[in-house]
Amino acid sequence: MTYVSASEHSAESEFLDLVDDATASVVDVGSVWRLLIVDDEPDVHRATTFALNGLSIFGRPLEFLHAYSAEQATAILREERDIAVVLLDVVMEREDAGLALVKVIRHDLKLTDVRIILRTGQPGYAPEIETIHAFDINDYKTKSELTRAKLYATITAALRTYDQIRALDNLAFYDHLSRLPNRNRFINLIDERVSLGEYGDVVIAILDIDDFSEVNDSLGHQQGDRLLQAVSARLTSALGSATVVARIGSDAFGLMGPSSSIDPIAVLELFRSPFRVQDDSMMVTATLGLVSLTDTKEAGRGAIKDANIALKRAKKNRRGSFVVYTLDMGIEIRERVRLLQGLRSAVDTNRLFVVYQPQVLLSTGAVVGMEALLRWRNDDGRYVPPERFIPLAEASGLIIALGDWVLRMACHELVRMQAIGLPSLRVSVNVSQLQFRNPDFVERLVQAIADTGVEAASLELEITESVAMEDPEFMLERFAAIKAIGVTIAIDDFGTGYSSLSHLRQLPIDRLKIDRAFVNELSSDVLGGPIAAMVIELGRNLNMTVIAEGVETEKQAAILRQMGCHEGQGYFYSEPLAPPELKEWLLAHRSGA
């Protein structure tokens, strides 16, 4: 450290006082700037401390930490937090000790916010320009040029940069509402555990507030925000310092800590008592998905994904509960992803096709219609069951394009079948919820009828009972638009849902379709028979045609006839057929033989 004359010292003191007065109001007083002095010469430590002692920068005093070797500095940096600036001697126990320590700070300790000022009494050891840039070194000075004023100015510039970096980190890594770490920071914290191999007893959990959107809708977003703050405070207080609590979504919190702290029953118990939100007392429940780091072995994003898989399973089972992730869940999800990729490929390579299952009058056996069914056959000739790929198509949105394609294929096939002498034949096409609620659905339906030349009255759309019973106003409007075209409507899987009879009476439905589960039970002593009988009676009273699916035996067909069921389909009459086989079957059975 260079010592200055009395006149120089006086001028510098006046300069320091002016700078300090001008900047004192920038930051709240009460905290300190922590500076680490790293130099193998004790005199440098004393001179630096003497030159800066009693000064404050941006309203904060300075606190000094001392290291006399790179090894000692590394130990301090591992243990201490919030070190803002490192004043580092380039040449210490080795010629490259200072630069080696810089690499440790940036690469090994991953301290990206701490500012580094290099000092040396030997100018010949100055680092290359590339090194200064590569390791984010703030400044490089020879000890002879660092007068008190210049040292102050250098440190002030470094602290200003440090403060700006921390402010940006707060924006990037902390949630402004709850003051908790955000999703990015939570991922980084998990990554740190994984990189250090600290799996141990660490649990990752995602906590989701149930029906939070309803709070916002009914009480307003400000009250919703206050509730989130109350939940944040309770979680932080109850779970303690051993657990990381982060806000990783609008109403989702991430937790990381030992299993003793993140006990799911205890965590959910925190939601048994109301939250005080201003003058209100609010009750909410939460659902929890958990994963042990030893089970997932994934880094941050992967661990959150696995915890989210468990959360979705919990919400599907019962809200207000919890599910712990297992490897089987991961295998199942990966299989679903693989299957979805295969489905997309099957669409592109024409491995999807439509088959048709005939429908007959139970009283005479005369053919009255056929149901169009989508099938998927892999390159190896094996079939993928519809109950596996249809839900995936719905979840991915593929079902809209697939549904349009099946509708057109069915219309074309019906026109061909009618042309061979079956003018009264109809075709039934299943319509998914996503497809039915698509704003363009009616327009697409009209266009398909026009393009294929099919008679609208020969086309029937099958809607599941659960879809038909939701949103009464929309359903009445959509059904009316379909009926105006001349297309008939059937309710599929009837008896499995919870239909409102008053709503059912209002809908312009032509046909009720008894679910195969009740048909399968007709010959047993369980309740399938009475349920089938009730559906048939209901349909007849509402002047609807009733058709039973899944008819597999003569006994079932006979019982259905006795009950007054109008129509049936199933393997007793025919399996689903490809168009060439369908043509042969229809020609052989056109008279009801």
N, C-alpha and C positions, 0 to 999 in steps of 0.2 A: 504494500500500500504506500502511495506517495504522500509525504507530509507537505503541507503548504504553509506559506507565511501568514502572519497575523492579519495583514491587510487583505490577502486573498481569502483567508478564512472568514473575515467579516463580510466580504462581498458575497461569498457563497452562502453564508448564513441568511443574509437578507433575501437572496434568491430562493433558498429553501423555504423560508417563511412565506414568501409570496406565493410559491407553488402550492404549499400546503393549505394556505387560506383559501385559495381559489378552488381547491378540489375536495375540501373537507366535507362538503355536503353531498357528494356523489353517492356515497354508500353509508348505510347506518353504522353508527358507532356501537361497539359492543363485542365485535369479533376481532380477530387478529389476522395478519398476513404471516404465514409461516415460511421462513427462509432457511434452507439448508446450506451451510457453508461447508464445502468439501475441499480441503487443502492439507497437505502434510506438514505445513509450517505453522506452528502455534501463533507466531507473530501476526500472520495474515488474519487469523481468526480474531485476535484481539483488536487489530487495526480496523477491520471491517465492522466489528460490533461497536467500537468507539465512534466511528464515523457516522453510523446510522442510529445509534442509541438515542432514544427519546423522540425520534421523528415519527410522524404518522403519514400515511399515504392514503388518499381517498377516505380520510376519516378513521382509518384503522391503524393501530400501532403494529410494530413489527415484533415477531417472536423468532428467536434464532435457535437452530439446531446445528450441532457440530459433528463432523466426521473427519477423521484424519487419514483415511485410506478409502479406496474404492470399495473394498470389502465391507468396511464399517458403514459406508454410505448405503450400500445395497441393503444391509440389515435394517437400517433406519427406515428406508423407503418401503420395505416390506411391511413394517409394523405400524408406522405413523400414517395418519390420514391428513388430507387437505394441505399438503406441502405445495405452496404456490410457485416458488422459485428455487432453483438449485444454482448456487454460485460455485462453479466447478473448475478446479485447477486442471490444466491439460496434462502436465507432467507431475507424477507423484512417485509411487513405488516403482513404476515402470514408465517408459517414455510414452506409451499408448494407454496408460491407465485411465485417463480422463475420457478419451474417446470410446474405450471399451465400456466404461460405465454408462455412457450415453446410449450405447446399443442395448445394454441391460435395461435401462429405464424405459426405452421405447419398445423393444421387442419382447423381453422376458417379463418385465413387470407390467407392460402395457399401460404405462402412465402417459397418456397422450395429452392431458391438459397441463401438466406441470411445465413451467417455462425453464429453459436452461440457458445460463449465461456462462460462457467459457472465459477463463482468465489464465494468463500465463506470464511468467517472468522471462520466458525464452521465446521470442517471436519466431524463431526458426521452426518451432513445432506447431505453427498455425495449421488448422485443418484445411483441406481442400474445399472450394466453394460447393462442390457436389455433396460433400459430407455434411456441410451446414444445412443444405436443403433437404437431404435425404433423412436426416434425423431431427428435423424441426428444431434447430438450435436458434434461439432468439438473437444472440449477440456474441461477438468475440472481441475481447479487449486484452491489451497488454496491461499488466498491473501498474506500469509506470504512467499510463494515460488515465487511469481511473482516479481522478480527484474526487473529493467528496460530492461536489455538485454533479459531476458526470456519473458517478456511481448511483446517486439518487435518481437522476434522469433515466439511466439504463434500467434500474429496478422498477421505476414508475411505469415505463413503457411495457416491461414484461408483465407487471401486475395488471395493467389495463387489458393486455391481450388475454391473460389468464382469466380475468373476470368476464370478458366477452365470450371466451370459450365455454366457461361454466354456464353463462346465461343461455348460450345456444344449446348446450347439453340439457339444460332444464326444459327448453322448448322441445327438444328432440326425444328426451327420455323420461319426462315426467308429465303426469296429467295435471292440467292447470286447475281442475275443479277439486279433486281430492288431495292433491299434492303427493300422490303416491307414484311409484314408478309406473311407466306405461308399458305397453306391449313390447316395444323395442328394448327397453331396459330389462324387462322380465326375461326376454329371450337371451340377452347378454349375460344376465346373472346365472341362468341355467347353463349356458355355454361355459362359463368360468368354472362351475362345479364339475362339468363333464371333462373339461380340458385338464383339470387337476386330478381327475380320477376319483373325485369325492362322491361316489355313488352312495355307499353306506346305507344309512337309514333315511335317505332324502326322499320326500314325497312331493310330487307336483299335483296341484288340484286346480280345477276351474269351477268357480262358484257362480251360478247364474240366478239372478233374481227372477222369480216366476211372475209372468204377466206384468212386467214392468211397463210395457207400452200402454196398458190400461191406466196406470197411474198418471202418465203424461197426458193421455187423452182426456181423462176425467178431471184431474186437478191442475193440469198445466205443467209446462216444462220446468218452471222455477221450483215448484214443489217437488218434482221428480229429482231435480238437482240436489235439493236439500236432503231428500231421502238418501241419495247416493252418498252424500257427505256423512250422514248419520251412520250408514252401514260401514263406510270406510273407517270411521272413528271406532266403532264397536269391534270390528275385526282386528284393527291394529292394537287396540287396548287389550283385547281378550287373548290374542294369539301370542303377544309378546315379541321381544326383540329377536328371538330365535327363528321366527317365521317371517319370510318376505311376503308382504301383501302388496299387490299391484292391481291397477285398474287396466284391464286389457281389452275391454270392449265397452259399449254403451252401458250395459247392465251386467257385465261379467268381470269377475275379479280372479286374478291368479294368485295362488298361494304356493310357497315353497318352504319346506322346513322338515324337521324330524317327524316321524309318524306319531310320536307322543304329543306333539303340538297340533298336528293336523289329523286329529281323530274325527272321522266324518260325523259320527253321532254327536260329539261335543260341538263341532262346528255348526251343524244344523240346529242344535239346541239354542244357539245364539239368536235364532230367529223365532223362538217360542214366545218371547216377550216383545211388546210393541216398541217401535222406535219413536222417540220424541222429535217431532219435526215442527219447529216453531210452536204454535198453540195446538197442534194436532198430535194425536197418538195413532200411529199407523202400524198395521200388521201386514207383514209380507212373509212369504216363504221363499226358500231357495232350494235349488237342485245342485248336486255336486258330482263331478267326475274326477276320479283320482288315478294316479299312476305312480308306481315306485320307479325311481331312476334305475334300480337294478333290474327291473322287469322290461323297461323300454330300451335302455342303452342308447337312446337317441340324444342328439343335441337339442338346443332350445326349441326350434320350430317343430321338430319331430316329437319331442316330449309333450308339447302343447297339443299337437295333433292327436296323440294317443289319449291324453286326458279329455280332449273334446269328444273323441269316440265314446269314451265311457260316459260323458255327460249326456250325449244324445241318447245313449241306451237308457240312462236313468230317466230322462224326460219322456221317453217313449213308454217306459214301464209305469212310472208314477211320479208326478212332480212332487217336490218336497222330499225326495229320497236321494240315494247316492248309489253309484256303481263304481267298482274298482276295475281298472283296465286289466285284461288278461291277454296273453299272446294269441289265444284263439280269436279274440276280437280283431287283432291286427291281421291275422291270416284271412279272416272273413272279409275285411275291408279290402285287402289286396286282391282277393278273389273277385270282389265286386268291380274293382277298377279294371282288372284283367278282362272280366266279362263285358264291361262297357266298351273297352277298346275293341274287343272281338265283335260286339254288336255294330259298332261304327264301320268296322271292316266288312261285316256281312252286308250292310246296306250298300256299301260301295261296290261289292263284288257279286251282288245279286244272289246271295245265299238265303235270302228271306223269300218265302212264297206263301200263297194263300190256299187253304183247303176249305172244303164245304161239307157241313154235316146236315143231311136232310131232316126236315121236320114233317110230321104226318098227323092226320086226323086220327085220334085214338079210336073213334067209333068205326071207321071204315079202313084205315090204313092208307088212305089216299094222300099223296104227297102235296103239301101246301106251301112249303118253303124250304129254305136252307140258310144256315148260319155261316158267315164267312169268318174263318179263324186263321190268325197269323202263325206261321211256323218258321223255325230256324234250324237249318241242317248245316253242320260244320263240314269242312273239307274231308274229314275222316268218316263222314256218313252218319255220325251220331247226332241226335236231336238235343237241342237245349230246351228244357221245359218252359212253356210260356210263363208259368208262375215265377220263374227266375228272371227272365229278360224283360217282360212287360213292365214290372215296377221300375227297373233300371231305365227303360225308355221314357217312362213318365217322369222320373226324377231328373233326367238329363235334358228333358225337353224334346228329345227325338220323337216322342210319340205323336206330336202334331204333324210332322211330315209323314211319318209312317201311317198314321190314321188316314190322312188324305189319300195316300197311295192305296191302302187296303180298300177304302171306299170306292175309288175309281176301278180297281181290279174287280171288285164284287159287282159293280154296275155293268161292266163290260161282260162279265161271265153270265149275268142274268139275261142280258140281251141275247147272248148266244144260245142259252138254254130255252128261252122263250121261242126262239126262231126254229127250234126242232120240234115244236108242237106242244109246249107247256106254257100257254099264255097266262095262266092264273098263278104261276109260281112267283113267290116273293123272295127277297134276300134280306137277311138281318145282318147289320154291321155294328160291332161294339164301338162305343165312343167313350174315351177316357174323360176324366174330369177336366184336365188341362186343355184337351182339345175342345170340349163342349163349351168351356168358358172363354175360349179364344174370341176376341171381338170380331174376327173375320170368319167365324165358323159358318154362319148362315150363308154368307156370300160364297164361301168355298163350296158349300153344299149345292147351292143353286148352279154354280159353274160346273160342278161334276155331273149333275143331272143333264145339263145342256150339252156338255162335251161328249157324253157317252150315249145319249139318246134313250136312256132308260125312262120308263114311266114312273113319276114320283110316287104314285099309289102302290107300286110294287117294291118300294124301298122302305125298310124299317130300321130305325136306330134303336140300339139297346143301351140304356143308361142304368147304371147300378142304383139300387135303392138309396144308398148313402148320398150319392150325388143329387138325386132327384129331390131329396128332402131338405137340402140346404138352401138358404137364401130364397124364401118363397116368392118374393116379388120378381127377382131375376128369373127364376125358373118359369113362372107363369108367362113372363114376357118372351123368353127364349122358346118355350114349348109352343106358344101361340104362333110365333114366326115360322117354326118348323111345320106346324099343322097347316098354315096358310099355303105352304108350298104343295101340300098334299101328301107329305111323307108321314108314315105312321110311327108311333113311339111305343116301345116296350120297356118295362121296368125289370131289369135283370137281378138275379140273386134275391128275389123278394122273400121276406121272412127273416133275413139275417140282420136287418137294421131295426130302427126304431121309428117307424113311420107314424106321422100324425094323420089319423083318418080324415080329419077335416081338411087338411092340406091335400091328401091323396084325392079326395073327391073333387077338388078344384082343378086338378091337373088334367089336361086333355090326353089321357093315356088310353091306348088301344089294347095293350096286352100285359098281363102279369106273368112273370116267369118264375116258377117255383124253383128254389135253389136245390141243387143235386143232393145236398146233405139230407134234406127232408125226404127226397125220393128214395135214397139209399136205405132209409130207416123204415120204409113202408112195411117190409116183411118182418120187422123185429118188434119187440115189446116196448121199445122206448117211445118218446113223445113225437117222433117224426110224423107218424100217421095223422094224429090229431092236428098238428100244425099244417100239414099239407091240406087236410080237409078244410081248415079255417081259411087258408089262402084261396082255395077254390070257391068256397062259399062267398067270401068277400068279393072276389072278382066277378062272380055271376051277379051278385046284388048290385054291383056298380056297372053292370053291362059291359064288362071287359072280358076279352078272351083270355083263358088261362092255359099256359103251356108249361109242361114239366120237362126239365132237362135232366140228363143222367139216367134215363130209363135203360136198364140193363137186363131185365128179366121179364118173361111173360106174366109172372105173378104181379110185379110192380105195375105193368101196363093194365092188367085186369082191375087191380085195386083203384087205379086212377080213373079208369072208365066208370067204375061203380060210384066213385065220388063226384062224377060229373065234370072231370077235367076235359078240356076240349082237345088239346094237342100235346104231342110229345116228341122228344128227340133223344137219342142216345144209342149206345152200341147194340141194343136189342134190334134196332132198325138198321143202323149203318154206322160205321166209323167215319170220321172226317175223310173226305175223298179229294184227290187231286182232280182237276178238270176233266181229263180223259175218262177216269173211272167214274166220276160223277155223271157224265153223259150216259155211259152204259147203264148205271144204276137207275137213273131217272127214266130212261126209255123202258127198262124192264119193269118199273113200278108205276108207270104213269096211270094205270087203271086201278091202282090200289091193291094189286095182287101181291 
